[in-house]
Amino acid sequence: MLQSGDPLIHLLCARFSPERHGGVEQRMAYVARELAAAGQRVEVLTENRTGSPANEVFGPGLIVRRFDPLECGRLWRWRDRLRLRWWKRVIREVGVGTLWATDPIMATAAINAGRGDDLVFNPACCAAALDMAARQYPGGEASQMSRTLQRFDATAWQQAPRVVVSSGNLCEQFVAMYGGRDHVDVVPHGVCAPRPFARVVPGASDDLHGERLGIERGAFVVGFVGRLDPVKDLGFLFEAAARVPDEAAIHLLIVGDGPDEARLKKLALARGILDRITWTGALDDPCDAYAAMDVMVLPSWYEAFGNVILEAMAHGVPVIGRRRDATGRRPVLTAAEELIDHHATGAVIDAHDVTGLARELTRLYRLPAVRRAMGNEARREAAKRPWGETVAAYLRILGSSAAVPMRRAA
């Protein structure tokens, strides 16, 4: 158990899943472990949604305390307000230390509980921006945010003494939706993977990895890694793949699972490409999948950051993303331009240019030397973003009792 001594860092999160690959759960678990390894005392306060032990120690300096989640029952319409009250009770029992909140409900609960001065708000997304975009896309209903949650998000953004975001894209979303503020740190994520990256450049060994996944030798493999959710807009990729000339022998490798899988398979069938797709489901270790790819595409219309872009680059895979467009009828809010150097480590296409994506895929198929050069450069660029620098930035912010001026933390 943790011993008394230096002030704690209390991480407040809805889920804490050290074993999960991808998403905010992996990021928070990784940073918490590294902070503890650096000598910080970290206590994770989270909801017990999986029947895990109430208290669990993950090595020296890191303990997880799980509470039975709030059951709203017939009061589900007031879920956000009820969770706010529930988290206020939890926070009032928390001792001295920094409150590191990733969710606007927990951040607002800290403010309402009189612990606002101890708060670091580290949001995974901007609720109002995500809601605005979701209302413009088919299937976006699942990503819509309640007005109550948006109000809590605005409160945390405006009143927390310290705010940390993962990208300039996310910072711009908050400013556009809730107005500016004086104290913001932009701390980009680093490269994190479950095992060391073995791939150096795309090459002959790709066929071996592809065959393990049921992909024919010689196929031009275009990959995607992420949750199968409407926000990822895989239909955009499917439409582009259907327009790529047959000579490319394009094969899509879809890594992930989620609620949109059945609809996506119907869509792929309608586009005539279902027989050219391998669906792996969620993988705890996607390294072999990355190694089988010639190119990766992240077609999302909303991403706060995009960890999979860096993961693919670290494997020497060029990445194609969509350019941010906050002004169009259907907004595309991504950080692709912050992570991808156009025609050096991949490509950034116009937000709604399906033909442009098909053209870029065709180009990379026809120019394997260019593809390999991009892969080499992508790997070099990813190596410049180690998690150690990210953790060092969090150490400076979470270990400080004073608000930090607006700046970019490397």
NORHU-V684967 format. One record per residue. N is the residue number from 1. RES is the residue in three letters. SS is DSSP state (H for helix, E for strand, L for the rest). PHI is phi as a letter, one per 40 degrees, with the letter a starting at -180 (999 if undefined). D_LAST is the distance of its C-alpha to the last C-alpha in Angstrom with 2 decimals. Layout:
n=N res=RES ss=SS phi=PHI d_last=D_LAST
n=N res=RES ss=SS phi=PHI d_last=D_LAST
This chain:
n=1 res=MET ss=L phi=999 d_last=32.95
n=2 res=LEU ss=L phi=c d_last=30.43
n=3 res=GLN ss=L phi=b d_last=31.87
n=4 res=SER ss=L phi=c d_last=31.84
n=5 res=GLY ss=L phi=i d_last=29.59
n=6 res=ASP ss=L phi=c d_last=26.09
n=7 res=PRO ss=L phi=d d_last=25.25
n=8 res=LEU ss=E phi=c d_last=24.33
n=9 res=ILE ss=E phi=b d_last=21.45
n=10 res=HIS ss=E phi=c d_last=23.52
n=11 res=LEU ss=E phi=c d_last=21.98
n=12 res=LEU ss=E phi=b d_last=24.18
n=13 res=CYS ss=E phi=a d_last=24.42
n=14 res=ALA ss=L phi=c d_last=27.32
n=15 res=ARG ss=L phi=b d_last=27.01
n=16 res=PHE ss=L phi=b d_last=25.52
n=17 res=SER ss=L phi=b d_last=26.19
n=18 res=PRO ss=L phi=d d_last=24.71
n=19 res=GLU ss=L phi=c d_last=26.96
n=20 res=ARG ss=L phi=c d_last=25.91
n=21 res=HIS ss=L phi=c d_last=23.90
n=22 res=GLY ss=L phi=g d_last=21.67
n=23 res=GLY ss=H phi=g d_last=20.82
n=24 res=VAL ss=H phi=c d_last=19.52
n=25 res=GLU ss=H phi=c d_last=21.84
n=26 res=GLN ss=H phi=c d_last=20.21
n=27 res=ARG ss=H phi=c d_last=16.66
n=28 res=MET ss=H phi=c d_last=18.01
n=29 res=ALA ss=H phi=c d_last=20.24
n=30 res=TYR ss=H phi=c d_last=17.68
n=31 res=VAL ss=H phi=c d_last=15.24
n=32 res=ALA ss=H phi=c d_last=18.44
n=33 res=ARG ss=H phi=c d_last=19.78
n=34 res=GLU ss=H phi=c d_last=16.81
n=35 res=LEU ss=H phi=c d_last=16.78
n=36 res=ALA ss=H phi=c d_last=20.51
n=37 res=ALA ss=H phi=c d_last=20.26
n=38 res=ALA ss=L phi=c d_last=18.12
n=39 res=GLY ss=L phi=h d_last=21.06
n=40 res=GLN ss=L phi=c d_last=20.41
n=41 res=ARG ss=L phi=b d_last=23.42
n=42 res=VAL ss=E phi=b d_last=22.68
n=43 res=GLU ss=E phi=b d_last=25.48
n=44 res=VAL ss=E phi=c d_last=25.28
n=45 res=LEU ss=E phi=b d_last=27.76
n=46 res=THR ss=E phi=a d_last=28.66
n=47 res=GLU ss=E phi=c d_last=31.67
n=48 res=ASN ss=E phi=c d_last=33.91
n=49 res=ARG ss=L phi=b d_last=34.58
n=50 res=THR ss=L phi=b d_last=35.43
n=51 res=GLY ss=L phi=g d_last=37.92
n=52 res=SER ss=L phi=c d_last=35.61
n=53 res=PRO ss=L phi=d d_last=36.46
n=54 res=ALA ss=L phi=c d_last=36.00
n=55 res=ASN ss=E phi=b d_last=34.16
n=56 res=GLU ss=E phi=a d_last=32.30
n=57 res=VAL ss=E phi=b d_last=30.47
n=58 res=PHE ss=L phi=b d_last=27.69
n=59 res=GLY ss=L phi=g d_last=27.68
n=60 res=PRO ss=L phi=d d_last=27.30
n=61 res=GLY ss=L phi=g d_last=25.37
n=62 res=LEU ss=E phi=b d_last=25.13
n=63 res=ILE ss=E phi=b d_last=28.00
n=64 res=VAL ss=E phi=b d_last=28.56
n=65 res=ARG ss=E phi=b d_last=31.17
n=66 res=ARG ss=E phi=b d_last=32.59
n=67 res=PHE ss=E phi=b d_last=34.89
n=68 res=ASP ss=E phi=d d_last=37.49
n=69 res=PRO ss=L phi=c d_last=36.22
n=70 res=LEU ss=L phi=c d_last=37.99
n=71 res=GLU ss=L phi=b d_last=40.84
n=72 res=CYS ss=L phi=c d_last=41.49
n=73 res=GLY ss=H phi=f d_last=44.59
n=74 res=ARG ss=H phi=c d_last=46.46
n=75 res=LEU ss=H phi=c d_last=44.01
n=76 res=TRP ss=H phi=d d_last=41.23
n=77 res=ARG ss=H phi=c d_last=41.11
n=78 res=TRP ss=H phi=b d_last=39.86
n=79 res=ARG ss=H phi=d d_last=37.39
n=80 res=ASP ss=H phi=c d_last=34.30
n=81 res=ARG ss=H phi=c d_last=36.24
n=82 res=LEU ss=H phi=c d_last=37.70
n=83 res=ARG ss=H phi=c d_last=34.38
n=84 res=LEU ss=H phi=d d_last=33.15
n=85 res=ARG ss=H phi=c d_last=36.19
n=86 res=TRP ss=H phi=c d_last=35.77
n=87 res=TRP ss=H phi=c d_last=32.18
n=88 res=LYS ss=H phi=c d_last=33.31
n=89 res=ARG ss=H phi=c d_last=35.86
n=90 res=VAL ss=H phi=c d_last=33.37
n=91 res=ILE ss=H phi=c d_last=30.94
n=92 res=ARG ss=H phi=c d_last=33.89
n=93 res=GLU ss=L phi=c d_last=34.51
n=94 res=VAL ss=L phi=c d_last=30.99
n=95 res=GLY ss=L phi=c d_last=30.77
n=96 res=VAL ss=L phi=c d_last=28.52
n=97 res=GLY ss=E phi=i d_last=24.77
n=98 res=THR ss=E phi=c d_last=21.72
n=99 res=LEU ss=E phi=b d_last=22.46
n=100 res=TRP ss=E phi=b d_last=19.61
n=101 res=ALA ss=E phi=b d_last=21.06
n=102 res=THR ss=L phi=b d_last=20.10
n=103 res=ASP ss=L phi=b d_last=23.36
n=104 res=PRO ss=H phi=c d_last=24.74
n=105 res=ILE ss=H phi=c d_last=28.05
n=106 res=MET ss=H phi=c d_last=26.71
n=107 res=ALA ss=H phi=c d_last=24.59
n=108 res=THR ss=H phi=c d_last=27.70
n=109 res=ALA ss=H phi=c d_last=29.85
n=110 res=ALA ss=H phi=c d_last=27.84
n=111 res=ILE ss=H phi=c d_last=28.33
n=112 res=ASN ss=H phi=c d_last=32.02
n=113 res=ALA ss=L phi=c d_last=32.53
n=114 res=GLY ss=L phi=g d_last=31.60
n=115 res=ARG ss=L phi=b d_last=28.28
n=116 res=GLY ss=H phi=d d_last=26.05
n=117 res=ASP ss=H phi=c d_last=24.84
n=118 res=ASP ss=H phi=c d_last=23.37
n=119 res=LEU ss=E phi=c d_last=21.60
n=120 res=VAL ss=E phi=b d_last=18.02
n=121 res=PHE ss=E phi=c d_last=18.40
n=122 res=ASN ss=L phi=b d_last=16.14
n=123 res=PRO ss=L phi=c d_last=18.16
n=124 res=ALA ss=L phi=c d_last=18.46
n=125 res=CYS ss=L phi=a d_last=20.08
n=126 res=CYS ss=L phi=b d_last=21.77
n=127 res=ALA ss=H phi=d d_last=25.41
n=128 res=ALA ss=H phi=c d_last=27.03
n=129 res=ALA ss=H phi=c d_last=25.21
n=130 res=LEU ss=H phi=c d_last=25.96
n=131 res=ASP ss=H phi=c d_last=29.52
n=132 res=MET ss=H phi=d d_last=30.00
n=133 res=ALA ss=H phi=c d_last=29.08
n=134 res=ALA ss=H phi=c d_last=31.02
n=135 res=ARG ss=L phi=c d_last=34.17
n=136 res=GLN ss=L phi=b d_last=34.30
n=137 res=TYR ss=L phi=b d_last=34.31
n=138 res=PRO ss=L phi=d d_last=37.08
n=139 res=GLY ss=L phi=g d_last=36.38
n=140 res=GLY ss=H phi=c d_last=33.60
n=141 res=GLU ss=H phi=d d_last=35.63
n=142 res=ALA ss=H phi=c d_last=33.94
n=143 res=SER ss=H phi=c d_last=30.54
n=144 res=GLN ss=L phi=c d_last=32.00
n=145 res=MET ss=L phi=b d_last=30.89
n=146 res=SER ss=L phi=c d_last=33.52
n=147 res=ARG ss=H phi=c d_last=33.78
n=148 res=THR ss=H phi=c d_last=33.57
n=149 res=LEU ss=H phi=c d_last=30.22
n=150 res=GLN ss=H phi=c d_last=28.94
n=151 res=ARG ss=H phi=c d_last=30.29
n=152 res=PHE ss=H phi=c d_last=28.53
n=153 res=ASP ss=H phi=d d_last=25.24
n=154 res=ALA ss=H phi=c d_last=25.87
n=155 res=THR ss=H phi=c d_last=26.85
n=156 res=ALA ss=H phi=c d_last=23.71
n=157 res=TRP ss=H phi=c d_last=21.52
n=158 res=GLN ss=H phi=c d_last=23.73
n=159 res=GLN ss=H phi=b d_last=24.52
n=160 res=ALA ss=L phi=c d_last=21.73
n=161 res=PRO ss=L phi=c d_last=20.32
n=162 res=ARG ss=E phi=b d_last=16.78
n=163 res=VAL ss=E phi=b d_last=15.44
n=164 res=VAL ss=E phi=b d_last=12.39
n=165 res=VAL ss=E phi=b d_last=12.29
n=166 res=SER ss=L phi=c d_last=10.84
n=167 res=SER ss=L phi=a d_last=11.16
n=168 res=GLY ss=H phi=c d_last=12.42
n=169 res=ASN ss=H phi=d d_last=15.68
n=170 res=LEU ss=H phi=c d_last=16.05
n=171 res=CYS ss=H phi=c d_last=15.35
n=172 res=GLU ss=H phi=c d_last=17.99
n=173 res=GLN ss=H phi=c d_last=20.34
n=174 res=PHE ss=H phi=c d_last=20.37
n=175 res=VAL ss=H phi=c d_last=20.91
n=176 res=ALA ss=H phi=c d_last=23.66
n=177 res=MET ss=H phi=c d_last=25.37
n=178 res=TYR ss=H phi=b d_last=25.17
n=179 res=GLY ss=L phi=g d_last=24.30
n=180 res=GLY ss=L phi=c d_last=21.51
n=181 res=ARG ss=L phi=a d_last=20.29
n=182 res=ASP ss=L phi=c d_last=18.81
n=183 res=HIS ss=L phi=b d_last=16.07
n=184 res=VAL ss=L phi=a d_last=13.31
n=185 res=ASP ss=E phi=b d_last=9.71
n=186 res=VAL ss=E phi=b d_last=8.14
n=187 res=VAL ss=E phi=b d_last=6.43
n=188 res=PRO ss=L phi=c d_last=7.30
n=189 res=HIS ss=L phi=c d_last=9.64
n=190 res=GLY ss=L phi=c d_last=10.01
n=191 res=VAL ss=E phi=c d_last=13.41
n=192 res=CYS ss=L phi=b d_last=16.10
n=193 res=ALA ss=L phi=a d_last=19.79
n=194 res=PRO ss=L phi=c d_last=22.99
n=195 res=ARG ss=L phi=a d_last=23.89
n=196 res=PRO ss=L phi=d d_last=22.63
n=197 res=PHE ss=L phi=c d_last=22.50
n=198 res=ALA ss=L phi=c d_last=25.79
n=199 res=ARG ss=L phi=c d_last=26.01
n=200 res=VAL ss=L phi=b d_last=25.34
n=201 res=VAL ss=L phi=a d_last=26.82
n=202 res=PRO ss=L phi=c d_last=29.15
n=203 res=GLY ss=L phi=a d_last=32.68
n=204 res=ALA ss=L phi=c d_last=36.01
n=205 res=SER ss=L phi=c d_last=34.71
n=206 res=ASP ss=H phi=d d_last=33.48
n=207 res=ASP ss=H phi=c d_last=37.12
n=208 res=LEU ss=H phi=c d_last=37.39
n=209 res=HIS ss=H phi=c d_last=34.51
n=210 res=GLY ss=H phi=c d_last=35.95
n=211 res=GLU ss=H phi=c d_last=39.42
n=212 res=ARG ss=H phi=c d_last=38.23
n=213 res=LEU ss=L phi=c d_last=37.16
n=214 res=GLY ss=L phi=g d_last=40.44
n=215 res=ILE ss=L phi=b d_last=39.30
n=216 res=GLU ss=L phi=c d_last=41.82
n=217 res=ARG ss=L phi=c d_last=41.24
n=218 res=GLY ss=L phi=g d_last=40.20
n=219 res=ALA ss=L phi=c d_last=38.71
n=220 res=PHE ss=E phi=c d_last=35.77
n=221 res=VAL ss=E phi=c d_last=33.43
n=222 res=VAL ss=E phi=b d_last=31.10
n=223 res=GLY ss=E phi=b d_last=29.07
n=224 res=PHE ss=E phi=a d_last=27.56
n=225 res=VAL ss=E phi=b d_last=25.85
n=226 res=GLY ss=L phi=i d_last=25.72
n=227 res=ARG ss=L phi=c d_last=28.01
n=228 res=LEU ss=L phi=c d_last=31.20
n=229 res=ASP ss=L phi=a d_last=30.97
n=230 res=PRO ss=H phi=d d_last=31.97
n=231 res=VAL ss=H phi=c d_last=28.44
n=232 res=LYS ss=H phi=c d_last=27.59
n=233 res=ASP ss=L phi=f d_last=30.40
n=234 res=LEU ss=H phi=c d_last=31.73
n=235 res=GLY ss=H phi=d d_last=34.80
n=236 res=PHE ss=H phi=c d_last=32.87
n=237 res=LEU ss=H phi=c d_last=32.27
n=238 res=PHE ss=H phi=c d_last=35.89
n=239 res=GLU ss=H phi=c d_last=37.28
n=240 res=ALA ss=H phi=c d_last=35.41
n=241 res=ALA ss=H phi=c d_last=36.50
n=242 res=ALA ss=H phi=c d_last=40.07
n=243 res=ARG ss=H phi=c d_last=39.92
n=244 res=VAL ss=L phi=c d_last=38.79
n=245 res=PRO ss=L phi=d d_last=41.90
n=246 res=ASP ss=H phi=d d_last=43.74
n=247 res=GLU ss=H phi=d d_last=43.33
n=248 res=ALA ss=H phi=c d_last=39.71
n=249 res=ALA ss=L phi=f d_last=40.92
n=250 res=ILE ss=E phi=c d_last=37.75
n=251 res=HIS ss=E phi=b d_last=37.09
n=252 res=LEU ss=E phi=c d_last=34.59
n=253 res=LEU ss=E phi=b d_last=32.94
n=254 res=ILE ss=E phi=b d_last=31.99
n=255 res=VAL ss=E phi=b d_last=30.12
n=256 res=GLY ss=E phi=i d_last=30.16
n=257 res=ASP ss=L phi=b d_last=32.66
n=258 res=GLY ss=L phi=i d_last=33.15
n=259 res=PRO ss=L phi=c d_last=35.65
n=260 res=ASP ss=L phi=c d_last=35.76
n=261 res=GLU ss=H phi=c d_last=37.02
n=262 res=ALA ss=H phi=c d_last=40.72
n=263 res=ARG ss=H phi=c d_last=40.23
n=264 res=LEU ss=H phi=c d_last=38.02
n=265 res=LYS ss=H phi=c d_last=40.72
n=266 res=LYS ss=H phi=c d_last=43.32
n=267 res=LEU ss=H phi=c d_last=41.22
n=268 res=ALA ss=H phi=c d_last=40.75
n=269 res=LEU ss=H phi=c d_last=44.52
n=270 res=ALA ss=H phi=c d_last=45.24
n=271 res=ARG ss=H phi=c d_last=43.07
n=272 res=GLY ss=L phi=g d_last=44.92
n=273 res=ILE ss=L phi=b d_last=41.96
n=274 res=LEU ss=H phi=d d_last=42.34
n=275 res=ASP ss=H phi=c d_last=43.85
n=276 res=ARG ss=H phi=b d_last=40.80
n=277 res=ILE ss=E phi=b d_last=38.29
n=278 res=THR ss=E phi=b d_last=37.42
n=279 res=TRP ss=E phi=b d_last=36.26
n=280 res=THR ss=E phi=c d_last=34.82
n=281 res=GLY ss=E phi=g d_last=34.07
n=282 res=ALA ss=L phi=c d_last=31.10
n=283 res=LEU ss=L phi=b d_last=30.07
n=284 res=ASP ss=L phi=c d_last=28.58
n=285 res=ASP ss=L phi=b d_last=27.42
n=286 res=PRO ss=L phi=c d_last=26.96
n=287 res=CYS ss=H phi=c d_last=26.28
n=288 res=ASP ss=H phi=c d_last=29.83
n=289 res=ALA ss=H phi=c d_last=29.49
n=290 res=TYR ss=H phi=d d_last=26.42
n=291 res=ALA ss=H phi=c d_last=28.36
n=292 res=ALA ss=H phi=c d_last=31.28
n=293 res=MET ss=L phi=c d_last=29.45
n=294 res=ASP ss=L phi=c d_last=29.75
n=295 res=VAL ss=E phi=a d_last=27.47
n=296 res=MET ss=E phi=b d_last=25.63
n=297 res=VAL ss=E phi=b d_last=25.85
n=298 res=LEU ss=E phi=b d_last=24.04
n=299 res=PRO ss=L phi=c d_last=26.49
n=300 res=SER ss=L phi=d d_last=25.37
n=301 res=TRP ss=L phi=c d_last=26.02
n=302 res=TYR ss=E phi=a d_last=23.44
n=303 res=GLU ss=L phi=a d_last=20.07
n=304 res=ALA ss=L phi=c d_last=17.27
n=305 res=PHE ss=L phi=b d_last=14.91
n=306 res=GLY ss=L phi=h d_last=16.94
n=307 res=ASN ss=H phi=d d_last=16.16
n=308 res=VAL ss=H phi=c d_last=19.24
n=309 res=ILE ss=H phi=c d_last=17.93
n=310 res=LEU ss=H phi=c d_last=15.45
n=311 res=GLU ss=H phi=c d_last=18.29
n=312 res=ALA ss=H phi=c d_last=20.74
n=313 res=MET ss=H phi=d d_last=18.70
n=314 res=ALA ss=H phi=c d_last=18.31
n=315 res=HIS ss=L phi=c d_last=22.10
n=316 res=GLY ss=L phi=g d_last=22.59
n=317 res=VAL ss=L phi=b d_last=23.64
n=318 res=PRO ss=E phi=c d_last=23.09
n=319 res=VAL ss=E phi=b d_last=22.26
n=320 res=ILE ss=E phi=b d_last=23.86
n=321 res=GLY ss=E phi=b d_last=22.57
n=322 res=ARG ss=E phi=b d_last=23.89
n=323 res=ARG ss=L phi=c d_last=22.77
n=324 res=ARG ss=L phi=c d_last=22.02
n=325 res=ASP ss=E phi=a d_last=25.22
n=326 res=ALA ss=L phi=c d_last=25.52
n=327 res=THR ss=L phi=b d_last=28.82
n=328 res=GLY ss=L phi=c d_last=31.09
n=329 res=ARG ss=L phi=c d_last=33.81
n=330 res=ARG ss=L phi=b d_last=31.80
n=331 res=PRO ss=L phi=c d_last=28.11
n=332 res=VAL ss=E phi=b d_last=25.51
n=333 res=LEU ss=E phi=b d_last=22.17
n=334 res=THR ss=L phi=b d_last=19.58
n=335 res=ALA ss=L phi=b d_last=16.05
n=336 res=ALA ss=H phi=d d_last=17.61
n=337 res=GLU ss=H phi=c d_last=16.93
n=338 res=GLU ss=H phi=c d_last=13.13
n=339 res=LEU ss=H phi=b d_last=13.54
n=340 res=ILE ss=L phi=b d_last=16.81
n=341 res=ASP ss=L phi=c d_last=17.70
n=342 res=HIS ss=E phi=d d_last=21.30
n=343 res=HIS ss=L phi=g d_last=23.92
n=344 res=ALA ss=L phi=b d_last=21.51
n=345 res=THR ss=L phi=b d_last=19.99
n=346 res=GLY ss=E phi=i d_last=22.25
n=347 res=ALA ss=E phi=a d_last=23.44
n=348 res=VAL ss=E phi=b d_last=22.87
n=349 res=ILE ss=E phi=c d_last=26.28
n=350 res=ASP ss=L phi=d d_last=27.62
n=351 res=ALA ss=L phi=d d_last=27.48
n=352 res=HIS ss=L phi=b d_last=31.17
n=353 res=ASP ss=L phi=c d_last=32.23
n=354 res=VAL ss=H phi=c d_last=33.79
n=355 res=THR ss=H phi=c d_last=35.67
n=356 res=GLY ss=H phi=c d_last=32.53
n=357 res=LEU ss=H phi=c d_last=31.11
n=358 res=ALA ss=H phi=c d_last=34.47
n=359 res=ARG ss=H phi=c d_last=34.51
n=360 res=GLU ss=H phi=c d_last=31.08
n=361 res=LEU ss=H phi=c d_last=32.17
n=362 res=THR ss=H phi=c d_last=35.43
n=363 res=ARG ss=H phi=c d_last=33.79
n=364 res=LEU ss=H phi=c d_last=31.61
n=365 res=TYR ss=H phi=c d_last=34.75
n=366 res=ARG ss=H phi=c d_last=36.81
n=367 res=LEU ss=L phi=b d_last=34.31
n=368 res=PRO ss=H phi=c d_last=33.38
n=369 res=ALA ss=H phi=c d_last=32.27
n=370 res=VAL ss=H phi=c d_last=29.73
n=371 res=ARG ss=H phi=c d_last=28.62
n=372 res=ARG ss=H phi=c d_last=28.22
n=373 res=ALA ss=H phi=c d_last=26.28
n=374 res=MET ss=H phi=c d_last=23.86
n=375 res=GLY ss=H phi=c d_last=23.59
n=376 res=ASN ss=H phi=c d_last=22.88
n=377 res=GLU ss=H phi=c d_last=20.14
n=378 res=ALA ss=H phi=c d_last=18.63
n=379 res=ARG ss=H phi=c d_last=18.62
n=380 res=ARG ss=H phi=c d_last=16.99
n=381 res=GLU ss=H phi=c d_last=14.13
n=382 res=ALA ss=H phi=c d_last=13.74
n=383 res=ALA ss=H phi=c d_last=13.74
n=384 res=LYS ss=L phi=c d_last=10.48
n=385 res=ARG ss=L phi=b d_last=8.84
n=386 res=PRO ss=E phi=c d_last=10.31
n=387 res=TRP ss=H phi=c d_last=10.66
n=388 res=GLY ss=H phi=d d_last=10.43
n=389 res=GLU ss=H phi=c d_last=6.68
n=390 res=THR ss=H phi=c d_last=7.16
n=391 res=VAL ss=H phi=c d_last=10.19
n=392 res=ALA ss=H phi=c d_last=9.04
n=393 res=ALA ss=H phi=c d_last=7.09
n=394 res=TYR ss=H phi=c d_last=10.42
n=395 res=LEU ss=H phi=d d_last=12.42
n=396 res=ARG ss=H phi=c d_last=11.46
n=397 res=ILE ss=H phi=c d_last=12.29
n=398 res=LEU ss=H phi=c d_last=15.26
n=399 res=GLY ss=L phi=c d_last=16.61
n=400 res=SER ss=L phi=c d_last=16.85
n=401 res=SER ss=L phi=c d_last=20.09
n=402 res=ALA ss=L phi=b d_last=19.24
n=403 res=ALA ss=L phi=c d_last=17.58
n=404 res=VAL ss=L phi=b d_last=14.30
n=405 res=PRO ss=L phi=c d_last=14.35
n=406 res=MET ss=L phi=c d_last=12.96
n=407 res=ARG ss=E phi=a d_last=9.54
n=408 res=ARG ss=E phi=b d_last=6.28
n=409 res=ALA ss=E phi=c d_last=3.79
n=410 res=ALA ss=L phi=c d_last=0.00
